[in-house]
Amino acid sequence: MELRQVKGNTWVLESWELIPLYKVDDHRCILLDTGTYDQREEIEAALAQAGLTPVAVLGSHAHIDHMGSYAYFQRERGALLALTLGEAGQIFSPLGIQLQYYNLNLGAFADYPELATAPCLPDRIILPQEREVTLCGVTFGLVRTPGHTVDHICVRTPDNVLYLADAMMTGRVLYHAKFPYAFSMEVYLDSLAKLRGEKADKYIVAHKGVYGEILPFIDLELQFLRQRMLGLLELIQGPMTAKDLTAAICRRDHVPARNPRHLAYFEQASQTYLTYLADRGYLTLAAEDNRLVYRKAPNLRPSAAPMPPTGQVWPQRNPTQGRNPSWNWNK
């Protein structure tokens, strides 16, 4: 794991994902996320080589590839841990993590060591109205970007470097994600639009890269998500349950489920897209034979688009339109 300077006191640890940090001085740093639990030794070795001690962790969100060592650095290294209220509420106990991770049976935690050591209570809980936080004398700006998770944030360092965490994905990582996860697709898209107005000298994207401009990547992700939704609509033939559609997605995209949690991830990820399409009027949801089934809306037109045109910030939905689609492919 290499330590590379981005700008001023803002650096990144380079691995299969980027883990940013801010140097408080020559010997202390603040981590922005901590990677997965199995990256811990690499992080510690890289910091030790640079003569840096982590004195605080400012977390973007409570997904395991970002919060794998939140609890470790807090308990074992004495680092101050700061999280937003919504993210803190999901990992303060095993029950919270059980809900976060697809209702995984608590008895199965032993099979997932990355979850077993994760529960923790932050030292500093960031409230919804706060737009900055000061840790160890350093003030960070906060951009609220929910959608990927309930209370995801992007962090602006004093060097005007904006860490986007998972508010956006790029390039090859986006393509290999198959179905990028969002807790709420509608809210995620709103946050993606919000990022268009967030100017910075540099942008750090966890998955993955350091850039001077992000607008082309926002356009690319919009296009990618639209294609994924179109592909999902094509899979729906007659009444289908969410589980039916998950299996169809895995078959089409050659994604074998490695374990129950992996399959549960795809079920939850695809459910987000289905909910969005149903809310926009492209699908109908009904209870039939004690099952919840989706169908294509009977008035669906081939030219109707479930996503806004690439490269444009879409208008607010007109509440008088109810659940009718508001986008047009031909725009």
VOBA-1610 file (N, C-alpha, C; in pm, whole numbers, padded with zeros to 5 digits, always signed):
BEGIN
Met+00085-00119+00000Met+00000+00000+00000Met+00089+00124+00000Glu+00074+00206-00104Glu+00158+00323-00120Glu+00086+00448-00068Leu+00163+00540-00010Leu+00111+00668+00036Leu+00147+00774-00067Arg+00045+00841-00122Arg+00070+00938-00228Arg+00003+01070-00194Gln+00076+01179-00218Gln+00023+01312-00189Gln-00077+01354-00297Val-00188+01411-00253Val-00288+01465-00345Val-00271+01616-00357Lys-00274+01684-00244Lys-00249+01827-00238Lys-00227+01867-00093Gly-00123+01945-00069Gly-00097+01994+00066Gly-00083+01881+00166Asn-00167+01883+00268Asn-00164+01780+00372Asn-00260+01664+00344Thr-00323+01664+00227Thr-00417+01558+00190Thr-00345+01452+00109Trp-00352+01328+00156Trp-00283+01215+00093Trp-00382+01101+00074Val-00340+01000-00004Val-00420+00878-00014Val-00330+00756+00003Leu-00386+00655+00066Leu-00326+00522+00067Leu-00383+00447-00053Glu-00296+00403-00142Glu-00339+00341-00266Glu-00345+00189-00254Ser-00463+00135-00276Ser-00484-00009-00279Ser-00592-00032-00384Trp-00668-00142-00374Trp-00776-00164-00470Trp-00887-00061-00454Glu-00886+00010-00340Glu-00966+00130-00321Glu-00874+00236-00261Leu-00914+00361-00267Leu-00833+00469-00213Leu-00882+00506-00073Ile-00788+00516+00021Ile-00819+00553+00158Ile-00748+00685+00186Pro-00821+00796+00191Pro-00757+00926+00212Pro-00717+00947+00358Leu-00624+01037+00377Leu-00589+01082+00511Leu-00543+01227+00504Tyr-00552+01294+00618Tyr-00506+01433+00628Tyr-00400+01439+00737Lys-00284+01495+00704Lys-00175+01507+00800Lys-00200+01627+00891Val-00217+01599+01019Val-00231+01706+01118Val-00098+01777+01136Asp+00009+01697+01141Asp+00146+01747+01146Asp+00236+01635+01095Asp+00364+01642+01121Asp+00457+01543+01067Asp+00440+01405+01128His+00367+01396+01239His+00359+01267+01309His+00216+01217+01331Arg+00116+01301+01304Arg-00023+01261+01329Arg-00107+01278+01203Cys-00207+01191+01189Cys-00296+01201+01073Cys-00438+01165+01113Ile-00532+01208+01028Ile-00673+01174+01042Ile-00712+01092+00920Leu-00760+00970+00943Leu-00803+00883+00834Leu-00946+00917+00791Leu-00967+00920+00661Leu-01102+00933+00607Leu-01141+00795+00556Asp-01206+00717+00644Asp-01238+00575+00624Asp-01115+00488+00653Thr-01141+00357+00664Thr-01035+00265+00706Thr-01028+00138+00621Gly-01097+00134+00506Gly-01090+00016+00422Gly-01156-00105+00486Thr-01123-00223+00435Thr-01175-00348+00490Thr-01088-00395+00606Tyr-01142-00487+00682Tyr-01067-00533+00799Tyr-00937-00601+00760Asp-00934-00666+00642Asp-00813-00736+00602Asp-00710-00643+00537Gln-00741-00514+00525Gln-00642-00415+00482Gln-00571-00351+00601Arg-00610-00388+00719Arg-00561-00322+00841Arg-00410-00326+00854Glu-00352-00442+00833Glu-00206-00454+00849Glu-00132-00369+00746Glu-00185-00364+00624Glu-00122-00282+00521Glu-00130-00134+00557Ile-00244-00092+00609Ile-00260+00049+00650Ile-00161+00082+00760Glu-00155-00005+00860Glu-00065+00020+00972Glu+00080+00024+00926Ala+00118-00067+00838Ala+00256-00069+00789Ala+00289+00057+00711Ala+00196+00102+00626Ala+00220+00223+00547Ala+00231+00346+00636Leu+00145+00354+00737Leu+00151+00467+00829Leu+00278+00465+00912Ala+00318+00346+00958Ala+00440+00335+01037Ala+00562+00376+00955Gln+00566+00335+00830Gln+00678+00371+00743Gln+00686+00522+00724Ala+00569+00587+00721Ala+00566+00733+00704Ala+00579+00807+00837Gly+00589+00732+00948Gly+00601+00794+01079Gly+00474+00862+01126Leu+00358+00808+01084Leu+00230+00870+01116Leu+00149+00785+01212Thr+00085+00851+01309Thr-00007+00786+01402Thr-00148+00837+01375Pro-00244+00747+01352Pro-00382+00793+01330Pro-00445+00838+01461Val-00482+00965+01469Val-00540+01018+01593Val-00692+01034+01582Ala-00745+01021+01461Ala-00890+01031+01442Ala-00927+00961+01313Val-01054+00921+01307Val-01113+00863+01186Val-01243+00938+01160Leu-01255+00995+01040Leu-01379+01058+00997Leu-01438+00969+00889Gly-01547+00900+00922Gly-01604+00800+00832Gly-01708+00857+00738Ser-01705+00809+00613Ser-01803+00855+00514Ser-01935+00780+00525His-01927+00647+00550His-02049+00567+00561His-02012+00429+00613Ala-02114+00355+00655Ala-02092+00231+00729Ala-02104+00107+00642His-02039+00106+00527His-02026-00016+00449His-01892-00080+00481Ile-01889-00213+00474Ile-01777-00286+00530Ile-01644-00258+00462Asp-01646-00215+00335Asp-01521-00184+00268Asp-01470-00045+00304His-01544+00025+00390His-01500+00157+00437His-01484+00160+00589Met-01565+00081+00658Met-01563+00087+00805Met-01505-00039+00868Gly-01429-00116+00790Gly-01378-00243+00841Gly-01291-00232+00964Ser-01229-00114+00985Ser-01142-00098+01103Ser-01178+00026+01184Tyr-01300+00076+01168Tyr-01342+00187+01254Tyr-01321+00151+01401Ala-01379+00037+01441Ala-01373-00003+01582Ala-01230-00031+01625Tyr-01152-00091+01537Tyr-01013-00124+01572Tyr-00933+00001+01604Phe-00936+00099+01515Phe-00855+00219+01538Phe-00907+00298+01658Gln-01036+00291+01684Gln-01091+00358+01801Gln-01047+00289+01930Arg-01059+00156+01935Arg-01034+00084+02061Arg-00887+00053+02084Glu-00819+00011+01979Glu-00681-00035+01995Glu-00579+00076+01979Arg-00611+00177+01899Arg-00515+00285+01874Arg-00556+00417+01939Gly-00673+00419+02001Gly-00717+00538+02071Gly-00757+00653+01980Ala-00790+00624+01853Ala-00829+00729+01760Ala-00973+00773+01786Leu-00997+00902+01776Leu-01131+00957+01787Leu-01210+00917+01663Leu-01330+00865+01682Leu-01413+00822+01569Leu-01532+00915+01555Ala-01550+00969+01433Ala-01662+01057+01404Ala-01743+01000+01288Leu-01876+00990+01308Leu-01968+00941+01206Leu-02095+01023+01209Thr-02165+01026+01096Thr-02295+01091+01094Thr-02394+01008+01176Leu-02501+01075+01217Leu-02600+01012+01303Leu-02658+00886+01240Gly-02695+00894+01112Gly-02757+00779+01046Gly-02665+00661+01034Glu-02538+00685+01005Glu-02442+00575+00993Glu-02407+00518+01130Ala-02394+00605+01229Ala-02364+00559+01364Ala-02473+00467+01416Gly-02598+00499+01383Gly-02710+00419+01431Gly-02713+00279+01374Gln-02645+00258+01261Gln-02648+00126+01197Gln-02540+00032+01247Ile-02436+00086+01312Ile-02327-00003+01353Ile-02297+00003+01502Phe-02388+00062+01580Phe-02358+00071+01723Phe-02379-00062+01794Ser-02445-00158+01727Ser-02471-00286+01793Ser-02479-00396+01687Pro-02464-00523+01729Pro-02481-00633+01632Pro-02618-00632+01565Leu-02722-00589+01636Leu-02855-00584+01575Leu-02861-00482+01462Gly-02795-00369+01483Gly-02790-00268+01378Gly-02719-00320+01254Ile-02609-00390+01276Ile-02535-00445+01163Ile-02613-00557+01097Gln-02689-00632+01175Gln-02773-00737+01118Gln-02872-00676+01018Leu-02933-00563+01054Leu-03026-00495+00964Leu-02953-00440+00842Gln-02835-00385+00865Gln-02757-00328+00755Gln-02716-00435+00655Tyr-02681-00552+00706Tyr-02631-00658+00618Tyr-02734-00766+00593Tyr-02846-00722+00533Tyr-02941-00812+00471Tyr-03004-00911+00569Asn-03026-00863+00693Asn-03088-00948+00795Asn-03011-01079+00817Leu-02881-01071+00807Leu-02796-01186+00832Leu-02818-01237+00974Asn-02837-01367+00988Asn-02857-01425+01120Asn-02738-01396+01210Leu-02765-01350+01332Leu-02656-01315+01425Leu-02564-01433+01450Gly-02618-01552+01445Gly-02535-01670+01468Gly-02432-01692+01358Ala-02454-01626+01243Ala-02362-01643+01130Ala-02247-01543+01133Phe-02244-01455+01232Phe-02138-01354+01238Phe-02000-01418+01244Ala-01991-01534+01307Ala-01860-01599+01319Ala-01803-01633+01181Asp-01890-01650+01082Asp-01844-01681+00947Asp-01794-01558+00873Tyr-01818-01440+00929Tyr-01780-01314+00865Tyr-01701-01229+00965Pro-01572-01254+00981Pro-01494-01180+01081Pro-01494-01030+01059Glu-01517-00986+00934Glu-01521-00843+00908Glu-01641-00775+00973Leu-01744-00855+01008Leu-01860-00801+01076Leu-01853-00820+01227Ala-01790-00928+01269Ala-01788-00962+01411Ala-01725-00853+01496Thr-01623-00784+01442Thr-01553-00682+01520Thr-01598-00541+01486Ala-01704-00528+01406Ala-01743-00396+01356Ala-01826-00310+01452Pro-01914-00367+01536Pro-01999-00278+01617Pro-01918-00181+01702Cys-01958-00054+01699Cys-01888+00048+01777Cys-01977+00171+01788Leu-01949+00253+01888Leu-02021+00378+01909Leu-01924+00493+01888Pro-01950+00583+01794Pro-01856+00693+01767Pro-01837+00784+01888Asp-01721+00847+01894Asp-01695+00947+01996Asp-01763+01079+01961Arg-01778+01103+01833Arg-01840+01228+01785Arg-01946+01192+01682Ile-02072+01221+01714Ile-02182+01196+01621Ile-02217+01327+01551Ile-02212+01325+01420Ile-02237+01444+01339Ile-02386+01453+01311Leu-02448+01561+01353Leu-02592+01577+01340Leu-02630+01624+01200Pro-02756+01600+01158Pro-02796+01630+01020Pro-02776+01774+00977Gln-02788+01870+01070Gln-02775+02010+01032Gln-02630+02058+01021Glu-02535+01977+01063Glu-02396+02020+01062Glu-02335+02010+00922Arg-02262+02113+00883Arg-02197+02117+00752Arg-02045+02120+00764Glu-01994+02107+00885Glu-01851+02092+00906Glu-01828+02026+01041Val-01710+01971+01058Val-01674+01908+01184Val-01527+01932+01209Thr-01491+01958+01335Thr-01353+01982+01373Thr-01302+01867+01456Leu-01192+01807+01412Leu-01129+01696+01482Leu-00981+01727+01499Cys-00933+01718+01621Cys-00791+01741+01651Cys-00743+01875+01594Gly-00829+01975+01601Gly-00793+02108+01556Gly-00807+02132+01406Val-00850+02032+01331Val-00865+02043+01186Val-01015+02045+01152Thr-01057+02145+01073Thr-01197+02157+01035Thr-01218+02105+00893Phe-01310+02010+00880Phe-01346+01950+00751Phe-01486+01995+00711Gly-01503+02028+00583Gly-01636+02055+00532Gly-01709+01926+00502Leu-01840+01929+00513Leu-01921+01810+00491Leu-02024+01838+00382Val-02035+01748+00287Val-02139+01755+00184Val-02230+01635+00205Arg-02355+01661+00237Arg-02448+01553+00267Arg-02493+01489+00136Thr-02461+01362+00120Thr-02493+01290-00004Thr-02556+01154+00027Pro-02676+01152+00085Pro-02743+01025+00112Pro-02785+00957-00018Gly-02825+00834-00005Gly-02872+00757-00120Gly-02799+00625-00130His-02666+00631-00136His-02588+00507-00131His-02612+00440+00004Thr-02610+00519+00109Thr-02655+00476+00242Thr-02743+00587+00297Val-02797+00568+00417Val-02896+00663+00468Val-02836+00799+00503Asp-02707+00804+00538Asp-02649+00930+00585Asp-02505+00946+00537His-02481+00907+00414His-02349+00917+00351His-02306+01063+00341Ile-02176+01087+00361Ile-02121+01221+00344Ile-01997+01217+00255Cys-01974+01330+00187Cys-01845+01356+00124Cys-01771+01455+00214Val-01639+01448+00215Val-01558+01527+00308Val-01463+01617+00231Arg-01466+01746+00264Arg-01376+01844+00203Arg-01264+01877+00303Thr-01140+01851+00264Thr-01027+01879+00352Thr-00991+02028+00344Pro-00911+02079+00438Pro-00869+02219+00432Pro-00791+02254+00305Asp-00744+02154+00230Asp-00675+02179+00103Asp-00771+02193-00014Asn-00902+02197+00013Asn-01007+02200-00089Asn-01000+02076-00178Val-00974+01964-00114Val-00983+01832-00179Val-01110+01767-00129Leu-01194+01722-00222Leu-01322+01663-00185Leu-01315+01511-00199Tyr-01333+01441-00087Tyr-01339+01295-00087Tyr-01483+01253-00107Leu-01510+01187-00221Leu-01647+01151-00257Leu-01692+01017-00199Ala-01596+00938-00147Ala-01630+00804-00096Ala-01707+00727-00203Asp-01832+00685-00173Asp-01911+00608-00269Asp-02028+00688-00325Ala-02021+00820-00319Ala-02125+00902-00380Ala-02118+00896-00532Met-02007+00844-00584Met-01988+00831-00728Met-01889+00718-00752Met-01903+00649-00867Met-01808+00547-00906Met-01754+00583-01044Thr-01643+00520-01082Thr-01581+00557-01209Thr-01538+00435-01289Gly-01536+00455-01421Gly-01468+00369-01515Gly-01489+00220-01500Arg-01377+00148-01500Arg-01380+00003-01498Arg-01447-00050-01372Val-01429+00018-01259Val-01492-00026-01134Val-01643-00021-01148Leu-01695+00084-01211Leu-01838+00097-01233Leu-01889-00019-01319Tyr-01818-00048-01426Tyr-01861-00155-01516Tyr-01864-00290-01444His-01761-00320-01366His-01753-00449-01299His-01849-00459-01179Ala-01906-00346-01138Ala-01999-00350-01026Ala-02130-00420-01064Lys-02156-00435-01194Lys-02278-00498-01244Lys-02402-00419-01204Phe-02439-00425-01076Phe-02551-00347-01026Phe-02504-00264-00908Pro-02451-00143-00933Pro-02402-00059-00823Pro-02510-00039-00717Tyr-02471-00050-00593Tyr-02568-00048-00484Tyr-02609+00095-00446Ala-02737+00112-00419Ala-02789+00235-00357Ala-02903+00195-00265Phe-02907+00253-00149Phe-03017+00227-00056Phe-03146+00285-00113Ser-03135+00404-00174Ser-03248+00466-00245Ser-03194+00523-00374Met-03241+00472-00488Met-03191+00520-00616Met-03232+00665-00640Glu-03353+00700-00602Glu-03399+00837-00625Glu-03313+00936-00547Val-03286+00907-00421Val-03205+00997-00338Val-03060+00997-00386Tyr-03011+00880-00428Tyr-02875+00871-00481Tyr-02859+00961-00603Leu-02956+00959-00693Leu-02950+01043-00812Leu-02954+01191-00777Asp-03033+01226-00676Asp-03035+01365-00629Asp-02897+01407-00578Ser-02832+01319-00503Ser-02699+01349-00452Ser-02597+01359-00564Leu-02611+01273-00665Leu-02521+01278-00779Leu-02535+01412-00851Ala-02658+01459-00864Ala-02680+01590-00925Ala-02620+01701-00839Lys-02631+01687-00709Lys-02577+01787-00617Lys-02426+01801-00634Leu-02358+01691-00662Leu-02213+01694-00676Leu-02169+01780-00795Arg-02257+01802-00891Arg-02222+01887-01005Arg-02183+02028-00959Gly-02243+02073-00851Gly-02216+02208-00804Gly-02107+02218-00700Glu-02046+02106-00664Glu-01942+02106-00562Glu-01804+02119-00628Lys-01749+02238-00627Lys-01620+02263-00689Lys-01507+02236-00591Ala-01402+02176-00641Ala-01284+02146-00558Ala-01161+02147-00646Asp-01045+02158-00583Asp-00920+02154-00659Asp-00886+02012-00703Lys-00921+01916-00616Lys-00903+01775-00648Lys-01020+01697-00591Tyr-01050+01585-00657Tyr-01156+01496-00610Tyr-01097+01357-00592Ile-01126+01296-00477Ile-01084+01157-00452Ile-01209+01069-00455Val-01208+00971-00543Val-01318+00875-00554Val-01266+00741-00501Ala-01334+00688-00402Ala-01285+00564-00339Ala-01270+00453-00441His-01365+00444-00536His-01366+00337-00637His-01374+00398-00777Lys-01274+00460-00840Lys-01142+00479-00786Lys-01071+00582-00870Gly-00998+00673-00800Gly-00912+00765-00869Gly-00907+00902-00804Val-00806+00980-00843Val-00791+01119-00802Val-00801+01203-00928Tyr-00894+01301-00930Tyr-00924+01374-01051Tyr-00931+01524-01025Gly-00913+01600-01133Gly-00931+01744-01127Gly-01068+01786-01172Glu-01145+01694-01229Glu-01280+01721-01278Glu-01362+01593-01268Ile-01490+01605-01231Ile-01573+01486-01216Ile-01697+01486-01303Leu-01728+01596-01370Leu-01851+01601-01449Leu-01859+01490-01553Pro-01750+01458-01626Pro-01760+01347-01722Pro-01794+01214-01656Phe-01746+01195-01534Phe-01773+01069-01464Phe-01918+01063-01416Ile-01973+01178-01378Ile-02115+01181-01341Ile-02200+01143-01462Asp-02165+01200-01579Asp-02238+01166-01702Asp-02227+01017-01734Leu-02106+00963-01718Leu-02084+00821-01745Leu-02168+00734-01653Glu-02175+00772-01526Glu-02253+00690-01432Glu-02402+00699-01461Leu-02450+00817-01497Leu-02591+00830-01535Leu-02623+00739-01653Gln-02536+00739-01752Gln-02558+00654-01868Gln-02557+00507-01828Phe-02463+00470-01743Phe-02450+00332-01699Phe-02575+00288-01624Leu-02622+00372-01531Leu-02740+00336-01452Leu-02863+00325-01541Arg-02875+00413-01639Arg-02987+00403-01732Arg-02984+00271-01808Gln-02865+00232-01853Gln-02853+00106-01925Gln-02891-00012-01836Arg-02852-00006-01711Arg-02886-00114-01619Arg-03037-00123-01599Met-03103-00010-01591Met-03247-00012-01572Met-03318-00062-01697Leu-03269-00023-01812Leu-03327-00074-01936Leu-03311-00225-01944Gly-03193-00274-01905Gly-03171-00417-01904Gly-03262-00490-01808Leu-03290-00427-01696Leu-03381-00487-01598Leu-03523-00495-01653Leu-03566-00389-01720Leu-03699-00392-01780Leu-03712-00502-01885Glu-03604-00525-01959Glu-03607-00630-02061Glu-03623-00769-02001Leu-03576-00787-01878Leu-03584-00918-01813Leu-03724-00952-01765Ile-03807-00852-01750Ile-03939-00875-01692Ile-04035-00926-01799Gln-04070-01052-01786Gln-04163-01117-01878Gln-04279-01172-01795Gly-04390-01102-01797Gly-04501-01145-01715Gly-04476-01112-01569Pro-04557-01169-01478Pro-04539-01140-01334Pro-04412-01207-01282Met-04328-01131-01212Met-04204-01184-01156Met-04183-01125-01017Thr-04136-01208-00925Thr-04101-01159-00792Thr-03961-01099-00796Ala-03927-01028-00689Ala-03792-00971-00679Ala-03687-01080-00681Lys-03716-01193-00619Lys-03620-01304-00619Lys-03606-01364-00760Asp-03717-01373-00832Asp-03710-01420-00971Asp-03618-01330-01053Leu-03632-01200-01034Leu-03553-01106-01111Leu-03406-01109-01071Thr-03380-01128-00942Thr-03241-01141-00897Thr-03174-01260-00964Ala-03244-01373-00967Ala-03188-01493-01032Ala-03166-01468-01181Ala-03258-01398-01245Ala-03243-01368-01388Ala-03125-01276-01413Ile-03103-01178-01326Ile-02989-01087-01338Ile-02859-01165-01326Cys-02852-01252-01225Cys-02728-01330-01203Cys-02699-01421-01321Arg-02803-01481-01380Arg-02781-01567-01496Arg-02734-01486-01616Arg-02800-01373-01641Arg-02765-01294-01758Arg-02624-01236-01748Asp-02589-01187-01628Asp-02460-01120-01610Asp-02350-01212-01561His-02382-01343-01555His-02281-01443-01515His-02221-01409-01378Val-02310-01388-01282Val-02268-01353-01146Val-02312-01465-01053Pro-02231-01565-01030Pro-02269-01673-00938Pro-02265-01624-00794Ala-02367-01660-00716Ala-02370-01622-00575Ala-02274-01711-00497Arg-02174-01651-00434Arg-02071-01728-00363Arg-02118-01779-00228Asn-02208-01705-00164Asn-02256-01743-00032Asn-02389-01671-00008Pro-02460-01702+00101Pro-02590-01639+00125Pro-02583-01487+00130Arg-02477-01432+00189Arg-02469-01286+00197Arg-02450-01223+00060His-02375-01291-00025His-02351-01240-00160His-02483-01235-00238Leu-02562-01343-00228Leu-02691-01346-00296Leu-02785-01241-00237Ala-02782-01227-00104Ala-02867-01127-00040Ala-02832-00986-00087Tyr-02703-00962-00113Tyr-02661-00832-00165Tyr-02729-00804-00298Phe-02727-00901-00390Phe-02788-00879-00521Phe-02939-00861-00510Glu-03001-00934-00417Glu-03145-00916-00398Glu-03176-00775-00351Gln-03098-00726-00255Gln-03124-00592-00203Gln-03088-00485-00305Ala-02978-00505-00379Ala-02937-00407-00480Ala-03041-00398-00591Ser-03088-00511-00641Ser-03186-00508-00750Ser-03320-00453-00701Gln-03353-00476-00575Gln-03478-00423-00520Gln-03482-00271-00528Thr-03368-00207-00509Thr-03361-00062-00517Thr-03400-00012-00656Tyr-03353-00081-00759Tyr-03385-00043-00897Tyr-03534-00068-00924Leu-03585-00181-00877Leu-03726-00212-00897Leu-03816-00108-00831Thr-03779-00067-00711Thr-03857+00033-00639Thr-03858+00165-00717Tyr-03743+00204-00768Tyr-03734+00327-00845Tyr-03823+00320-00969Leu-03813+00210-01042Leu-03892+00196-01165Leu-04042+00191-01136Ala-04078+00128-01025Ala-04220+00124-00987Ala-04268+00263-00946Asp-04187+00336-00871Asp-04225+00471-00830Asp-04242+00563-00950Arg-04166+00539-01055Arg-04173+00623-01174Arg-04281+00577-01273Gly-04346+00467-01242Gly-04456+00424-01326Gly-04419+00329-01438Tyr-04300+00276-01438Tyr-04257+00183-01542Tyr-04289+00038-01507Leu-04312+00014-01379Leu-04353-00118-01332Leu-04474-00104-01244Thr-04550-00211-01234Thr-04658-00217-01137Thr-04624-00326-01035Leu-04669-00308-00913Leu-04646-00404-00806Leu-04781-00448-00752Ala-04799-00579-00743Ala-04928-00633-00696Ala-04906-00756-00609Ala-05004-00786-00525Ala-05002-00907-00443Ala-05085-01014-00513Glu-05019-01122-00553Glu-05088-01231-00623Glu-05041-01365-00567Asp-05135-01448-00529Asp-05102-01581-00475Asp-05001-01570-00360Asn-05024-01473-00274Asn-04938-01451-00157Asn-04794-01418-00197Arg-04779-01356-00312Arg-04647-01311-00357Arg-04658-01166-00403Leu-04548-01092-00388Leu-04538-00958-00445Leu-04474-00972-00583Val-04548-00934-00687Val-04498-00953-00822Val-04494-00820-00897Tyr-04395-00810-00984Tyr-04378-00692-01069Tyr-04420-00727-01211Arg-04477-00629-01278Arg-04506-00637-01420Arg-04467-00505-01485Lys-04441-00510-01614Lys-04425-00386-01687Lys-04558-00313-01688Ala-04552-00181-01674Ala-04675-00102-01676Ala-04742-00117-01812Pro-04873-00133-01815Pro-04943-00158-01943Pro-04929-00043-02042Asn-04907+00080-01992Asn-04896+00195-02081Asn-04751+00233-02111Leu-04658+00141-02083Leu-04517+00170-02104Leu-04489+00186-02253Arg-04427+00297-02290Arg-04392+00323-02428Arg-04243+00296-02450Pro-04204+00242-02565Pro-04062+00217-02592Pro-03975+00341-02582Ser-04033+00459-02600Ser-03953+00581-02595Ser-03950+00644-02457Ala-04014+00581-02359Ala-04014+00637-02224Ala-03886+00599-02152Ala-03826+00694-02084Ala-03696+00670-02020Ala-03707+00673-01869Pro-03656+00571-01800Pro-03657+00574-01654Pro-03546+00659-01596Met-03457+00710-01681Met-03346+00793-01634Met-03344+00924-01712Pro-03290+01030-01652Pro-03278+01156-01723Pro-03173+01147-01833Pro-03177+01240-01929Pro-03076+01239-02034Pro-02936+01255-01975Thr-02840+01185-02032Thr-02702+01194-01984Thr-02652+01336-01997Gly-02587+01384-01892Gly-02522+01514-01896Gly-02612+01630-01861Gln-02735+01604-01818Gln-02825+01711-01780Gln-02876+01688-01639Val-02889+01796-01564Val-02949+01785-01432Val-03100+01782-01452Trp-03163+01676-01408Trp-03304+01655-01437Trp-03391+01745-01351Pro-03511+01777-01397Pro-03602+01865-01321Pro-03661+01790-01202Gln-03713+01866-01108Gln-03783+01805-00997Gln-03912+01742-01048Arg-03947+01629-00994Arg-04072+01562-01035Arg-04191+01648-00995Asn-04284+01663-01086Asn-04405+01740-01060Asn-04499+01656-00974Pro-04528+01699-00852Pro-04610+01615-00763Pro-04750+01588-00818Thr-04798+01674-00911Thr-04931+01651-00968Thr-04931+01536-01066Gln-04810+01491-01107Gln-04803+01380-01202Gln-04817+01244-01135Gly-04815+01245-01001Gly-04827+01118-00930Gly-04713+01024-00965Arg-04748+00902-01006Arg-04647+00800-01032Arg-04616+00787-01181Asn-04659+00884-01262Asn-04636+00875-01405Asn-04491+00906-01439Pro-04435+00839-01538Pro-04299+00869-01581Pro-04286+01015-01624Ser-04174+01078-01589Ser-04155+01219-01623Ser-04038+01242-01716Trp-03973+01132-01764Trp-03859+01149-01852Trp-03893+01101-01993Asn-03825+01154-02089Asn-03845+01111-02228Asn-03711+01078-02291Trp-03701+00960-02347Trp-03577+00914-02404Trp-03527+01003-02518Asn-03621+01069-02582Asn-03584+01144-02702Asn-03523+01279-02672Lys-03517+01317-02546Lys-03459+01446-02511Lys-03308+01442-02534
//
